[in-house]
Amino acid sequence: MNTGSRVPKNLKLGANVFNAHAQAAQYAYNYRLTLGSAAQSGATCHSLEPVSARFALTAGF
């Protein structure tokens, strides 16, 4: 998501928010929820990137 606003004519304030819901890796893994429970298998995911934001102030001449 990108957003921006011009304060005076020569200044621009902007913000970018990055929120990807992709996985960098997904693999099958056997795990136990407790020590006495039976092993279960399922998909385990590692997220690509966390939510991040970038703010910018641009001056034009």
C-alpha positions in Angstrom: 0.0 0.0 0.0 1.4 3.4 -1.0 0.2 6.8 0.2 1.5 10.3 -0.1 0.7 13.9 0.4 2.2 17.2 -0.7 2.5 19.6 2.2 3.8 22.7 0.4 4.5 22.6 -3.3 8.1 21.5 -3.0 7.7 18.9 -0.1 6.1 15.4 -0.4 5.5 13.1 2.5 5.0 9.4 1.6 4.5 6.0 3.3 4.8 2.5 1.9 3.5 -0.6 3.9 4.7 -4.0 2.8 2.7 -7.0 4.0 3.4 -10.1 2.0 1.5 -13.3 2.9 3.9 -15.6 1.0 6.1 -18.4 2.5 9.8 -18.6 1.9 9.7 -22.4 2.6 7.1 -24.9 3.3 7.8 -28.5 4.3 6.3 -31.5 6.0 7.2 -32.1 9.6 6.3 -34.6 12.3 5.7 -33.1 15.7 4.2 -33.9 19.1 2.1 -31.4 21.0 2.9 -33.0 24.3 5.4 -35.6 25.3 2.8 -38.4 25.8 0.8 -37.7 22.6 1.2 -39.5 19.3 3.2 -37.9 16.5 1.3 -35.9 14.0 2.5 -34.7 10.6 1.6 -31.4 9.0 2.8 -28.6 6.9 5.2 -26.1 8.5 5.7 -22.7 7.0 8.4 -20.0 7.3 7.1 -16.5 6.3 8.9 -14.6 3.6 9.1 -11.2 5.3 7.5 -9.6 8.4 5.3 -6.5 8.0 7.5 -3.5 7.3 7.0 0.2 6.6 9.0 2.9 4.9 8.5 6.6 5.4 9.9 9.3 3.1 10.1 13.1 2.9 11.1 14.3 -0.5 12.1 18.0 -1.2 12.0 19.3 -4.8 13.8 22.4 -6.0 
